[in-house]
Amino acid sequence: MGGAVAALVVAVLTLLVPVLGLQMGLWFYLLIANVPGIVLGIKALRSIPDAAEVERYIRYTWACNFTYTALSVVFLIPLLLLSALAILMGT
């Protein structure tokens, strides 16, 4: 059960990236919210008596979390480059 809770907590913490994107006025960051990871984490907790099913959902949740983290980095690099360009141009 601890693994399922940890996976769900990490999935919920990944919502900080879309919230920060909204704070910067970038609405499209909502499109990359980790909704599948959160749903799979909840399904893992709801299927507690069946150990095999819980393990499967935990694996799926961690896969979503890692994929989301990689996708966030892909979106973050162009944003950092645009910010650096804006600072260099003086706007």
PDB file of N, CA, C and O in Angstrom:
ATOM      1  N   MET A   1       0.817  -1.188   0.000  1.00  0.00           N
ATOM      2  CA  MET A   1       0.000   0.000   0.000  1.00  0.00           C
ATOM      3  C   MET A   1       0.863   1.255   0.000  1.00  0.00           C
ATOM      4  O   MET A   1       0.457   2.276  -0.554  1.00  0.00           O
ATOM      5  N   GLY A   2       2.034   1.200   0.605  1.00  0.00           N
ATOM      6  CA  GLY A   2       2.904   2.369   0.648  1.00  0.00           C
ATOM      7  C   GLY A   2       3.375   2.793  -0.726  1.00  0.00           C
ATOM      8  O   GLY A   2       3.512   3.985  -0.998  1.00  0.00           O
ATOM      9  N   GLY A   3       3.626   1.813  -1.603  1.00  0.00           N
ATOM     10  CA  GLY A   3       4.050   2.139  -2.967  1.00  0.00           C
ATOM     11  C   GLY A   3       2.958   2.833  -3.749  1.00  0.00           C
ATOM     12  O   GLY A   3       3.231   3.731  -4.545  1.00  0.00           O
ATOM     13  N   ALA A   4       1.716   2.420  -3.526  1.00  0.00           N
ATOM     14  CA  ALA A   4       0.589   3.054  -4.210  1.00  0.00           C
ATOM     15  C   ALA A   4       0.400   4.486  -3.735  1.00  0.00           C
ATOM     16  O   ALA A   4       0.127   5.384  -4.532  1.00  0.00           O
ATOM     17  N   VAL A   5       0.546   4.691  -2.439  1.00  0.00           N
ATOM     18  CA  VAL A   5       0.404   6.048  -1.897  1.00  0.00           C
ATOM     19  C   VAL A   5       1.535   6.939  -2.403  1.00  0.00           C
ATOM     20  O   VAL A   5       1.299   8.093  -2.760  1.00  0.00           O
ATOM     21  N   ALA A   6       2.753   6.418  -2.437  1.00  0.00           N
ATOM     22  CA  ALA A   6       3.887   7.213  -2.924  1.00  0.00           C
ATOM     23  C   ALA A   6       3.706   7.579  -4.392  1.00  0.00           C
ATOM     24  O   ALA A   6       3.976   8.714  -4.785  1.00  0.00           O
ATOM     25  N   ALA A   7       3.254   6.633  -5.201  1.00  0.00           N
ATOM     26  CA  ALA A   7       3.040   6.917  -6.621  1.00  0.00           C
ATOM     27  C   ALA A   7       1.956   7.968  -6.812  1.00  0.00           C
ATOM     28  O   ALA A   7       2.080   8.846  -7.665  1.00  0.00           O
ATOM     29  N   LEU A   8       0.889   7.878  -6.012  1.00  0.00           N
ATOM     30  CA  LEU A   8      -0.185   8.860  -6.117  1.00  0.00           C
ATOM     31  C   LEU A   8       0.271  10.234  -5.645  1.00  0.00           C
ATOM     32  O   LEU A   8      -0.100  11.243  -6.244  1.00  0.00           O
ATOM     33  N   VAL A   9       1.060  10.290  -4.591  1.00  0.00           N
ATOM     34  CA  VAL A   9       1.555  11.583  -4.103  1.00  0.00           C
ATOM     35  C   VAL A   9       2.447  12.244  -5.150  1.00  0.00           C
ATOM     36  O   VAL A   9       2.341  13.448  -5.381  1.00  0.00           O
ATOM     37  N   VAL A  10       3.316  11.476  -5.777  1.00  0.00           N
ATOM     38  CA  VAL A  10       4.180  12.038  -6.824  1.00  0.00           C
ATOM     39  C   VAL A  10       3.341  12.500  -8.007  1.00  0.00           C
ATOM     40  O   VAL A  10       3.618  13.544  -8.596  1.00  0.00           O
ATOM     41  N   ALA A  11       2.313  11.726  -8.358  1.00  0.00           N
ATOM     42  CA  ALA A  11       1.443  12.127  -9.473  1.00  0.00           C
ATOM     43  C   ALA A  11       0.724  13.437  -9.162  1.00  0.00           C
ATOM     44  O   ALA A  11       0.572  14.286 -10.040  1.00  0.00           O
ATOM     45  N   VAL A  12       0.285  13.600  -7.929  1.00  0.00           N
ATOM     46  CA  VAL A  12      -0.392  14.856  -7.556  1.00  0.00           C
ATOM     47  C   VAL A  12       0.614  16.005  -7.522  1.00  0.00           C
ATOM     48  O   VAL A  12       0.283  17.124  -7.913  1.00  0.00           O
ATOM     49  N   LEU A  13       1.831  15.744  -7.062  1.00  0.00           N
ATOM     50  CA  LEU A  13       2.843  16.799  -7.029  1.00  0.00           C
ATOM     51  C   LEU A  13       3.239  17.276  -8.427  1.00  0.00           C
ATOM     52  O   LEU A  13       3.700  18.406  -8.592  1.00  0.00           O
ATOM     53  N   THR A  14       3.059  16.420  -9.427  1.00  0.00           N
ATOM     54  CA  THR A  14       3.387  16.850 -10.784  1.00  0.00           C
ATOM     55  C   THR A  14       2.405  17.893 -11.312  1.00  0.00           C
ATOM     56  O   THR A  14       2.638  18.484 -12.366  1.00  0.00           O
ATOM     57  N   LEU A  15       1.323  18.119 -10.595  1.00  0.00           N
ATOM     58  CA  LEU A  15       0.394  19.170 -11.007  1.00  0.00           C
ATOM     59  C   LEU A  15       0.962  20.564 -10.760  1.00  0.00           C
ATOM     60  O   LEU A  15       0.377  21.554 -11.197  1.00  0.00           O
ATOM     61  N   LEU A  16       2.085  20.651 -10.072  1.00  0.00           N
ATOM     62  CA  LEU A  16       2.717  21.954  -9.856  1.00  0.00           C
ATOM     63  C   LEU A  16       3.192  22.571 -11.169  1.00  0.00           C
ATOM     64  O   LEU A  16       3.184  23.793 -11.318  1.00  0.00           O
ATOM     65  N   VAL A  17       3.602  21.741 -12.112  1.00  0.00           N
ATOM     66  CA  VAL A  17       4.091  22.267 -13.391  1.00  0.00           C
ATOM     67  C   VAL A  17       2.978  22.990 -14.161  1.00  0.00           C
ATOM     68  O   VAL A  17       3.203  24.114 -14.612  1.00  0.00           O
ATOM     69  N   PRO A  18       1.782  22.394 -14.333  1.00  0.00           N
ATOM     70  CA  PRO A  18       0.726  23.157 -15.005  1.00  0.00           C
ATOM     71  C   PRO A  18       0.299  24.399 -14.234  1.00  0.00           C
ATOM     72  O   PRO A  18      -0.068  25.406 -14.839  1.00  0.00           O
ATOM     73  N   VAL A  19       0.341  24.336 -12.914  1.00  0.00           N
ATOM     74  CA  VAL A  19      -0.024  25.515 -12.116  1.00  0.00           C
ATOM     75  C   VAL A  19       0.995  26.636 -12.349  1.00  0.00           C
ATOM     76  O   VAL A  19       0.617  27.798 -12.499  1.00  0.00           O
ATOM     77  N   LEU A  20       2.275  26.288 -12.378  1.00  0.00           N
ATOM     78  CA  LEU A  20       3.297  27.301 -12.666  1.00  0.00           C
ATOM     79  C   LEU A  20       3.156  27.834 -14.085  1.00  0.00           C
ATOM     80  O   LEU A  20       3.361  29.023 -14.329  1.00  0.00           O
ATOM     81  N   GLY A  21       2.808  26.961 -15.015  1.00  0.00           N
ATOM     82  CA  GLY A  21       2.581  27.405 -16.396  1.00  0.00           C
ATOM     83  C   GLY A  21       1.430  28.385 -16.478  1.00  0.00           C
ATOM     84  O   GLY A  21       1.506  29.367 -17.216  1.00  0.00           O
ATOM     85  N   LEU A  22       0.360  28.135 -15.728  1.00  0.00           N
ATOM     86  CA  LEU A  22      -0.765  29.072 -15.705  1.00  0.00           C
ATOM     87  C   LEU A  22      -0.370  30.394 -15.077  1.00  0.00           C
ATOM     88  O   LEU A  22      -0.830  31.451 -15.511  1.00  0.00           O
ATOM     89  N   GLN A  23       0.476  30.346 -14.061  1.00  0.00           N
ATOM     90  CA  GLN A  23       0.931  31.576 -13.424  1.00  0.00           C
ATOM     91  C   GLN A  23       1.729  32.435 -14.395  1.00  0.00           C
ATOM     92  O   GLN A  23       1.722  33.662 -14.295  1.00  0.00           O
ATOM     93  N   MET A  24       2.421  31.786 -15.341  1.00  0.00           N
ATOM     94  CA  MET A  24       3.190  32.526 -16.346  1.00  0.00           C
ATOM     95  C   MET A  24       2.342  32.903 -17.549  1.00  0.00           C
ATOM     96  O   MET A  24       2.840  33.531 -18.484  1.00  0.00           O
ATOM     97  N   GLY A  25       1.074  32.530 -17.538  1.00  0.00           N
ATOM     98  CA  GLY A  25       0.184  32.871 -18.635  1.00  0.00           C
ATOM     99  C   GLY A  25       0.239  31.892 -19.795  1.00  0.00           C
ATOM    100  O   GLY A  25      -0.209  32.215 -20.895  1.00  0.00           O
ATOM    101  N   LEU A  26       0.765  30.734 -19.576  1.00  0.00           N
ATOM    102  CA  LEU A  26       0.876  29.723 -20.626  1.00  0.00           C
ATOM    103  C   LEU A  26      -0.194  28.660 -20.401  1.00  0.00           C
ATOM    104  O   LEU A  26       0.055  27.657 -19.731  1.00  0.00           O
ATOM    105  N   TRP A  27      -1.367  28.872 -20.951  1.00  0.00           N
ATOM    106  CA  TRP A  27      -2.508  27.996 -20.726  1.00  0.00           C
ATOM    107  C   TRP A  27      -2.287  26.595 -21.273  1.00  0.00           C
ATOM    108  O   TRP A  27      -2.883  25.641 -20.775  1.00  0.00           O
ATOM    109  N   PHE A  28      -1.433  26.451 -22.299  1.00  0.00           N
ATOM    110  CA  PHE A  28      -1.258  25.144 -22.920  1.00  0.00           C
ATOM    111  C   PHE A  28      -0.537  24.159 -22.014  1.00  0.00           C
ATOM    112  O   PHE A  28      -0.488  22.969 -22.326  1.00  0.00           O
ATOM    113  N   TYR A  29       0.025  24.620 -20.900  1.00  0.00           N
ATOM    114  CA  TYR A  29       0.629  23.698 -19.936  1.00  0.00           C
ATOM    115  C   TYR A  29      -0.428  22.807 -19.279  1.00  0.00           C
ATOM    116  O   TYR A  29      -0.096  21.749 -18.744  1.00  0.00           O
ATOM    117  N   LEU A  30      -1.687  23.221 -19.314  1.00  0.00           N
ATOM    118  CA  LEU A  30      -2.755  22.366 -18.797  1.00  0.00           C
ATOM    119  C   LEU A  30      -2.929  21.113 -19.643  1.00  0.00           C
ATOM    120  O   LEU A  30      -3.425  20.097 -19.156  1.00  0.00           O
ATOM    121  N   LEU A  31      -2.529  21.179 -20.897  1.00  0.00           N
ATOM    122  CA  LEU A  31      -2.673  20.027 -21.787  1.00  0.00           C
ATOM    123  C   LEU A  31      -1.754  18.882 -21.402  1.00  0.00           C
ATOM    124  O   LEU A  31      -2.012  17.734 -21.764  1.00  0.00           O
ATOM    125  N   ILE A  32      -0.688  19.175 -20.677  1.00  0.00           N
ATOM    126  CA  ILE A  32       0.240  18.119 -20.308  1.00  0.00           C
ATOM    127  C   ILE A  32       0.113  17.748 -18.832  1.00  0.00           C
ATOM    128  O   ILE A  32       1.074  17.276 -18.224  1.00  0.00           O
ATOM    129  N   ALA A  33      -1.070  17.959 -18.258  1.00  0.00           N
ATOM    130  CA  ALA A  33      -1.287  17.579 -16.859  1.00  0.00           C
ATOM    131  C   ALA A  33      -1.259  16.057 -16.734  1.00  0.00           C
ATOM    132  O   ALA A  33      -1.669  15.347 -17.652  1.00  0.00           O
ATOM    133  N   ASN A  34      -0.786  15.571 -15.621  1.00  0.00           N
ATOM    134  CA  ASN A  34      -0.606  14.145 -15.388  1.00  0.00           C
ATOM    135  C   ASN A  34      -1.898  13.499 -14.877  1.00  0.00           C
ATOM    136  O   ASN A  34      -1.903  12.852 -13.830  1.00  0.00           O
ATOM    137  N   VAL A  35      -2.973  13.678 -15.611  1.00  0.00           N
ATOM    138  CA  VAL A  35      -4.263  13.109 -15.223  1.00  0.00           C
ATOM    139  C   VAL A  35      -4.239  11.583 -15.250  1.00  0.00           C
ATOM    140  O   VAL A  35      -4.764  10.963 -14.326  1.00  0.00           O
ATOM    141  N   PRO A  36      -3.647  10.943 -16.280  1.00  0.00           N
ATOM    142  CA  PRO A  36      -3.621   9.473 -16.249  1.00  0.00           C
ATOM    143  C   PRO A  36      -2.876   8.914 -15.042  1.00  0.00           C
ATOM    144  O   PRO A  36      -3.286   7.892 -14.490  1.00  0.00           O
ATOM    145  N   GLY A  37      -1.802   9.554 -14.625  1.00  0.00           N
ATOM    146  CA  GLY A  37      -1.068   9.086 -13.457  1.00  0.00           C
ATOM    147  C   GLY A  37      -1.895   9.176 -12.190  1.00  0.00           C
ATOM    148  O   GLY A  37      -1.845   8.280 -11.346  1.00  0.00           O
ATOM    149  N   ILE A  38      -2.657  10.250 -12.050  1.00  0.00           N
ATOM    150  CA  ILE A  38      -3.501  10.411 -10.866  1.00  0.00           C
ATOM    151  C   ILE A  38      -4.628   9.377 -10.855  1.00  0.00           C
ATOM    152  O   ILE A  38      -4.922   8.780  -9.819  1.00  0.00           O
ATOM    153  N   VAL A  39      -5.251   9.172 -12.011  1.00  0.00           N
ATOM    154  CA  VAL A  39      -6.342   8.191 -12.100  1.00  0.00           C
ATOM    155  C   VAL A  39      -5.827   6.782 -11.813  1.00  0.00           C
ATOM    156  O   VAL A  39      -6.466   6.019 -11.089  1.00  0.00           O
ATOM    157  N   LEU A  40      -4.684   6.443 -12.377  1.00  0.00           N
ATOM    158  CA  LEU A  40      -4.133   5.105 -12.128  1.00  0.00           C
ATOM    159  C   LEU A  40      -3.699   4.926 -10.675  1.00  0.00           C
ATOM    160  O   LEU A  40      -3.818   3.830 -10.128  1.00  0.00           O
ATOM    161  N   GLY A  41      -3.201   5.982 -10.047  1.00  0.00           N
ATOM    162  CA  GLY A  41      -2.859   5.911  -8.634  1.00  0.00           C
ATOM    163  C   GLY A  41      -4.077   5.689  -7.761  1.00  0.00           C
ATOM    164  O   GLY A  41      -4.022   4.940  -6.786  1.00  0.00           O
ATOM    165  N   ILE A  42      -5.174   6.336  -8.107  1.00  0.00           N
ATOM    166  CA  ILE A  42      -6.423   6.129  -7.363  1.00  0.00           C
ATOM    167  C   ILE A  42      -6.933   4.710  -7.572  1.00  0.00           C
ATOM    168  O   ILE A  42      -7.407   4.072  -6.632  1.00  0.00           O
ATOM    169  N   LYS A  43      -6.835   4.212  -8.818  1.00  0.00           N
ATOM    170  CA  LYS A  43      -7.262   2.833  -9.083  1.00  0.00           C
ATOM    171  C   LYS A  43      -6.405   1.838  -8.305  1.00  0.00           C
ATOM    172  O   LYS A  43      -6.911   0.804  -7.870  1.00  0.00           O
ATOM    173  N   ALA A  44      -5.127   2.127  -8.122  1.00  0.00           N
ATOM    174  CA  ALA A  44      -4.263   1.242  -7.342  1.00  0.00           C
ATOM    175  C   ALA A  44      -4.720   1.194  -5.892  1.00  0.00           C
ATOM    176  O   ALA A  44      -4.737   0.127  -5.278  1.00  0.00           O
ATOM    177  N   LEU A  45      -5.087   2.334  -5.348  1.00  0.00           N
ATOM    178  CA  LEU A  45      -5.544   2.357  -3.957  1.00  0.00           C
ATOM    179  C   LEU A  45      -6.913   1.715  -3.785  1.00  0.00           C
ATOM    180  O   LEU A  45      -7.209   1.143  -2.736  1.00  0.00           O
ATOM    181  N   ARG A  46      -7.738   1.808  -4.807  1.00  0.00           N
ATOM    182  CA  ARG A  46      -9.085   1.220  -4.703  1.00  0.00           C
ATOM    183  C   ARG A  46      -9.069  -0.294  -4.843  1.00  0.00           C
ATOM    184  O   ARG A  46     -10.022  -0.959  -4.435  1.00  0.00           O
ATOM    185  N   SER A  47      -8.008  -0.850  -5.410  1.00  0.00           N
ATOM    186  CA  SER A  47      -7.958  -2.302  -5.603  1.00  0.00           C
ATOM    187  C   SER A  47      -6.972  -2.941  -4.626  1.00  0.00           C
ATOM    188  O   SER A  47      -6.227  -3.846  -5.002  1.00  0.00           O
ATOM    189  N   ILE A  48      -6.963  -2.480  -3.390  1.00  0.00           N
ATOM    190  CA  ILE A  48      -6.005  -2.924  -2.373  1.00  0.00           C
ATOM    191  C   ILE A  48      -6.049  -4.432  -2.102  1.00  0.00           C
ATOM    192  O   ILE A  48      -4.970  -5.014  -1.990  1.00  0.00           O
ATOM    193  N   PRO A  49      -7.170  -5.108  -1.987  1.00  0.00           N
ATOM    194  CA  PRO A  49      -7.084  -6.537  -1.640  1.00  0.00           C
ATOM    195  C   PRO A  49      -6.372  -7.397  -2.687  1.00  0.00           C
ATOM    196  O   PRO A  49      -5.764  -8.407  -2.334  1.00  0.00           O
ATOM    197  N   ASP A  50      -6.433  -7.023  -3.948  1.00  0.00           N
ATOM    198  CA  ASP A  50      -5.822  -7.814  -5.015  1.00  0.00           C
ATOM    199  C   ASP A  50      -4.392  -7.307  -5.251  1.00  0.00           C
ATOM    200  O   ASP A  50      -4.192  -6.267  -5.879  1.00  0.00           O
ATOM    201  N   ALA A  51      -3.407  -8.048  -4.745  1.00  0.00           N
ATOM    202  CA  ALA A  51      -2.018  -7.596  -4.778  1.00  0.00           C
ATOM    203  C   ALA A  51      -1.467  -7.478  -6.191  1.00  0.00           C
ATOM    204  O   ALA A  51      -0.715  -6.548  -6.482  1.00  0.00           O
ATOM    205  N   ALA A  52      -1.827  -8.400  -7.071  1.00  0.00           N
ATOM    206  CA  ALA A  52      -1.311  -8.361  -8.444  1.00  0.00           C
ATOM    207  C   ALA A  52      -1.833  -7.130  -9.189  1.00  0.00           C
ATOM    208  O   ALA A  52      -1.099  -6.487  -9.939  1.00  0.00           O
ATOM    209  N   GLU A  53      -3.094  -6.819  -8.974  1.00  0.00           N
ATOM    210  CA  GLU A  53      -3.675  -5.652  -9.637  1.00  0.00           C
ATOM    211  C   GLU A  53      -3.088  -4.360  -9.090  1.00  0.00           C
ATOM    212  O   GLU A  53      -2.854  -3.416  -9.844  1.00  0.00           O
ATOM    213  N   VAL A  54      -2.852  -4.311  -7.800  1.00  0.00           N
ATOM    214  CA  VAL A  54      -2.247  -3.128  -7.188  1.00  0.00           C
ATOM    215  C   VAL A  54      -0.859  -2.905  -7.758  1.00  0.00           C
ATOM    216  O   VAL A  54      -0.512  -1.778  -8.110  1.00  0.00           O
ATOM    217  N   GLU A  55      -0.059  -3.956  -7.857  1.00  0.00           N
ATOM    218  CA  GLU A  55       1.289  -3.836  -8.420  1.00  0.00           C
ATOM    219  C   GLU A  55       1.247  -3.366  -9.868  1.00  0.00           C
ATOM    220  O   GLU A  55       2.071  -2.548 -10.277  1.00  0.00           O
ATOM    221  N   ARG A  56       0.312  -3.865 -10.632  1.00  0.00           N
ATOM    222  CA  ARG A  56       0.199  -3.451 -12.031  1.00  0.00           C
ATOM    223  C   ARG A  56      -0.126  -1.967 -12.128  1.00  0.00           C
ATOM    224  O   ARG A  56       0.483  -1.246 -12.919  1.00  0.00           O
ATOM    225  N   TYR A  57      -1.095  -1.504 -11.318  1.00  0.00           N
ATOM    226  CA  TYR A  57      -1.453  -0.089 -11.362  1.00  0.00           C
ATOM    227  C   TYR A  57      -0.329   0.796 -10.825  1.00  0.00           C
ATOM    228  O   TYR A  57      -0.162   1.926 -11.284  1.00  0.00           O
ATOM    229  N   ILE A  58       0.434   0.304  -9.870  1.00  0.00           N
ATOM    230  CA  ILE A  58       1.581   1.072  -9.386  1.00  0.00           C
ATOM    231  C   ILE A  58       2.603   1.238 -10.505  1.00  0.00           C
ATOM    232  O   ILE A  58       3.140   2.328 -10.699  1.00  0.00           O
ATOM    233  N   ARG A  59       2.873   0.165 -11.238  1.00  0.00           N
ATOM    234  CA  ARG A  59       3.808   0.267 -12.367  1.00  0.00           C
ATOM    235  C   ARG A  59       3.307   1.262 -13.408  1.00  0.00           C
ATOM    236  O   ARG A  59       4.083   2.064 -13.929  1.00  0.00           O
ATOM    237  N   TYR A  60       2.011   1.211 -13.713  1.00  0.00           N
ATOM    238  CA  TYR A  60       1.447   2.141 -14.694  1.00  0.00           C
ATOM    239  C   TYR A  60       1.544   3.587 -14.198  1.00  0.00           C
ATOM    240  O   TYR A  60       1.837   4.495 -14.975  1.00  0.00           O
ATOM    241  N   THR A  61       1.299   3.793 -12.913  1.00  0.00           N
ATOM    242  CA  THR A  61       1.364   5.143 -12.349  1.00  0.00           C
ATOM    243  C   THR A  61       2.779   5.691 -12.419  1.00  0.00           C
ATOM    244  O   THR A  61       2.974   6.846 -12.799  1.00  0.00           O
ATOM    245  N   TRP A  62       3.777   4.877 -12.054  1.00  0.00           N
ATOM    246  CA  TRP A  62       5.161   5.342 -12.129  1.00  0.00           C
ATOM    247  C   TRP A  62       5.581   5.591 -13.569  1.00  0.00           C
ATOM    248  O   TRP A  62       6.340   6.523 -13.838  1.00  0.00           O
ATOM    249  N   ALA A  63       5.098   4.770 -14.503  1.00  0.00           N
ATOM    250  CA  ALA A  63       5.411   5.010 -15.915  1.00  0.00           C
ATOM    251  C   ALA A  63       4.844   6.355 -16.363  1.00  0.00           C
ATOM    252  O   ALA A  63       5.509   7.103 -17.079  1.00  0.00           O
ATOM    253  N   CYS A  64       3.621   6.661 -15.946  1.00  0.00           N
ATOM    254  CA  CYS A  64       3.037   7.969 -16.274  1.00  0.00           C
ATOM    255  C   CYS A  64       3.822   9.102 -15.623  1.00  0.00           C
ATOM    256  O   CYS A  64       4.032  10.144 -16.243  1.00  0.00           O
ATOM    257  N   ASN A  65       4.256   8.910 -14.385  1.00  0.00           N
ATOM    258  CA  ASN A  65       5.015   9.953 -13.695  1.00  0.00           C
ATOM    259  C   ASN A  65       6.340  10.231 -14.401  1.00  0.00           C
ATOM    260  O   ASN A  65       6.703  11.390 -14.607  1.00  0.00           O
ATOM    261  N   PHE A  66       7.060   9.179 -14.769  1.00  0.00           N
ATOM    262  CA  PHE A  66       8.343   9.378 -15.451  1.00  0.00           C
ATOM    263  C   PHE A  66       8.156   9.981 -16.838  1.00  0.00           C
ATOM    264  O   PHE A  66       8.931  10.842 -17.253  1.00  0.00           O
ATOM    265  N   THR A  67       7.135   9.532 -17.552  1.00  0.00           N
ATOM    266  CA  THR A  67       6.849  10.099 -18.873  1.00  0.00           C
ATOM    267  C   THR A  67       6.473  11.566 -18.753  1.00  0.00           C
ATOM    268  O   THR A  67       6.902  12.388 -19.563  1.00  0.00           O
ATOM    269  N   TYR A  68       5.681  11.895 -17.754  1.00  0.00           N
ATOM    270  CA  TYR A  68       5.295  13.276 -17.542  1.00  0.00           C
ATOM    271  C   TYR A  68       6.499  14.154 -17.223  1.00  0.00           C
ATOM    272  O   TYR A  68       6.596  15.284 -17.702  1.00  0.00           O
ATOM    273  N   THR A  69       7.409  13.633 -16.420  1.00  0.00           N
ATOM    274  CA  THR A  69       8.609  14.395 -16.082  1.00  0.00           C
ATOM    275  C   THR A  69       9.451  14.660 -17.323  1.00  0.00           C
ATOM    276  O   THR A  69       9.962  15.766 -17.499  1.00  0.00           O
ATOM    277  N   ALA A  70       9.601  13.662 -18.180  1.00  0.00           N
ATOM    278  CA  ALA A  70      10.353  13.847 -19.427  1.00  0.00           C
ATOM    279  C   ALA A  70       9.652  14.850 -20.333  1.00  0.00           C
ATOM    280  O   ALA A  70      10.306  15.684 -20.959  1.00  0.00           O
ATOM    281  N   LEU A  71       8.341  14.775 -20.407  1.00  0.00           N
ATOM    282  CA  LEU A  71       7.589  15.718 -21.236  1.00  0.00           C
ATOM    283  C   LEU A  71       7.694  17.138 -20.692  1.00  0.00           C
ATOM    284  O   LEU A  71       7.747  18.096 -21.464  1.00  0.00           O
ATOM    285  N   SER A  72       7.725  17.280 -19.382  1.00  0.00           N
ATOM    286  CA  SER A  72       7.885  18.604 -18.774  1.00  0.00           C
ATOM    287  C   SER A  72       9.236  19.204 -19.127  1.00  0.00           C
ATOM    288  O   SER A  72       9.334  20.403 -19.384  1.00  0.00           O
ATOM    289  N   VAL A  73      10.271  18.386 -19.141  1.00  0.00           N
ATOM    290  CA  VAL A  73      11.605  18.876 -19.512  1.00  0.00           C
ATOM    291  C   VAL A  73      11.617  19.326 -20.967  1.00  0.00           C
ATOM    292  O   VAL A  73      12.232  20.338 -21.303  1.00  0.00           O
ATOM    293  N   VAL A  74      10.941  18.579 -21.822  1.00  0.00           N
ATOM    294  CA  VAL A  74      10.875  18.949 -23.242  1.00  0.00           C
ATOM    295  C   VAL A  74      10.181  20.296 -23.419  1.00  0.00           C
ATOM    296  O   VAL A  74      10.577  21.084 -24.278  1.00  0.00           O
ATOM    297  N   PHE A  75       9.157  20.571 -22.625  1.00  0.00           N
ATOM    298  CA  PHE A  75       8.474  21.860 -22.710  1.00  0.00           C
ATOM    299  C   PHE A  75       9.244  22.959 -21.996  1.00  0.00           C
ATOM    300  O   PHE A  75       9.109  24.132 -22.341  1.00  0.00           O
ATOM    301  N   LEU A  76      10.049  22.597 -21.009  1.00  0.00           N
ATOM    302  CA  LEU A  76      10.761  23.599 -20.223  1.00  0.00           C
ATOM    303  C   LEU A  76      11.957  24.181 -20.971  1.00  0.00           C
ATOM    304  O   LEU A  76      12.240  25.371 -20.829  1.00  0.00           O
ATOM    305  N   ILE A  77      12.653  23.390 -21.751  1.00  0.00           N
ATOM    306  CA  ILE A  77      13.853  23.867 -22.447  1.00  0.00           C
ATOM    307  C   ILE A  77      13.534  25.011 -23.416  1.00  0.00           C
ATOM    308  O   ILE A  77      14.216  26.035 -23.365  1.00  0.00           O
ATOM    309  N   PRO A  78      12.519  24.889 -24.307  1.00  0.00           N
ATOM    310  CA  PRO A  78      12.211  26.047 -25.168  1.00  0.00           C
ATOM    311  C   PRO A  78      11.761  27.271 -24.381  1.00  0.00           C
ATOM    312  O   PRO A  78      12.040  28.403 -24.775  1.00  0.00           O
ATOM    313  N   LEU A  79      11.068  27.048 -23.276  1.00  0.00           N
ATOM    314  CA  LEU A  79      10.628  28.169 -22.451  1.00  0.00           C
ATOM    315  C   LEU A  79      11.820  28.901 -21.847  1.00  0.00           C
ATOM    316  O   LEU A  79      11.836  30.131 -21.796  1.00  0.00           O
ATOM    317  N   LEU A  80      12.811  28.152 -21.392  1.00  0.00           N
ATOM    318  CA  LEU A  80      14.019  28.778 -20.857  1.00  0.00           C
ATOM    319  C   LEU A  80      14.793  29.525 -21.946  1.00  0.00           C
ATOM    320  O   LEU A  80      15.324  30.609 -21.702  1.00  0.00           O
ATOM    321  N   LEU A  81      14.855  28.946 -23.139  1.00  0.00           N
ATOM    322  CA  LEU A  81      15.536  29.632 -24.234  1.00  0.00           C
ATOM    323  C   LEU A  81      14.823  30.916 -24.632  1.00  0.00           C
ATOM    324  O   LEU A  81      15.471  31.927 -24.905  1.00  0.00           O
ATOM    325  N   LEU A  82      13.501  30.885 -24.666  1.00  0.00           N
ATOM    326  CA  LEU A  82      12.747  32.113 -24.979  1.00  0.00           C
ATOM    327  C   LEU A  82      12.932  33.161 -23.891  1.00  0.00           C
ATOM    328  O   LEU A  82      13.034  34.351 -24.192  1.00  0.00           O
ATOM    329  N   SER A  83      12.977  32.738 -22.636  1.00  0.00           N
ATOM    330  CA  SER A  83      13.193  33.680 -21.545  1.00  0.00           C
ATOM    331  C   SER A  83      14.586  34.310 -21.629  1.00  0.00           C
ATOM    332  O   SER A  83      14.748  35.511 -21.414  1.00  0.00           O
ATOM    333  N   ALA A  84      15.582  33.487 -21.941  1.00  0.00           N
ATOM    334  CA  ALA A  84      16.953  34.009 -22.072  1.00  0.00           C
ATOM    335  C   ALA A  84      17.043  34.979 -23.255  1.00  0.00           C
ATOM    336  O   ALA A  84      17.733  35.995 -23.177  1.00  0.00           O
ATOM    337  N   LEU A  85      16.353  34.664 -24.332  1.00  0.00           N
ATOM    338  CA  LEU A  85      16.355  35.558 -25.502  1.00  0.00           C
ATOM    339  C   LEU A  85      15.675  36.884 -25.174  1.00  0.00           C
ATOM    340  O   LEU A  85      16.132  37.946 -25.596  1.00  0.00           O
ATOM    341  N   ALA A  86      14.588  36.814 -24.424  1.00  0.00           N
ATOM    342  CA  ALA A  86      13.874  38.037 -24.039  1.00  0.00           C
ATOM    343  C   ALA A  86      14.743  38.898 -23.132  1.00  0.00           C
ATOM    344  O   ALA A  86      14.738  40.124 -23.241  1.00  0.00           O
ATOM    345  N   ILE A  87      15.482  38.262 -22.247  1.00  0.00           N
ATOM    346  CA  ILE A  87      16.368  39.023 -21.349  1.00  0.00           C
ATOM    347  C   ILE A  87      17.502  39.655 -22.142  1.00  0.00           C
ATOM    348  O   ILE A  87      17.869  40.802 -21.888  1.00  0.00           O
ATOM    349  N   LEU A  88      18.062  38.919 -23.102  1.00  0.00           N
ATOM    350  CA  LEU A  88      19.148  39.468 -23.924  1.00  0.00           C
ATOM    351  C   LEU A  88      18.687  40.612 -24.812  1.00  0.00           C
ATOM    352  O   LEU A  88      19.437  41.559 -25.048  1.00  0.00           O
ATOM    353  N   MET A  89      17.457  40.527 -25.306  1.00  0.00           N
ATOM    354  CA  MET A  89      16.930  41.587 -26.161  1.00  0.00           C
ATOM    355  C   MET A  89      16.482  42.799 -25.369  1.00  0.00           C
ATOM    356  O   MET A  89      16.277  43.875 -25.932  1.00  0.00           O
ATOM    357  N   GLY A  90      16.331  42.628 -24.070  1.00  0.00           N
ATOM    358  CA  GLY A  90      15.983  43.763 -23.217  1.00  0.00           C
ATOM    359  C   GLY A  90      14.507  44.052 -23.148  1.00  0.00           C
ATOM    360  O   GLY A  90      14.114  45.181 -22.854  1.00  0.00           O
ATOM    361  N   THR A  91      13.674  43.058 -23.413  1.00  0.00           N
ATOM    362  CA  THR A  91      12.223  43.294 -23.298  1.00  0.00           C
ATOM    363  C   THR A  91      11.658  42.704 -22.054  1.00  0.00           C
ATOM    364  O   THR A  91      10.457  42.814 -21.809  1.00  0.00           O
TER     365      THR A  91
END
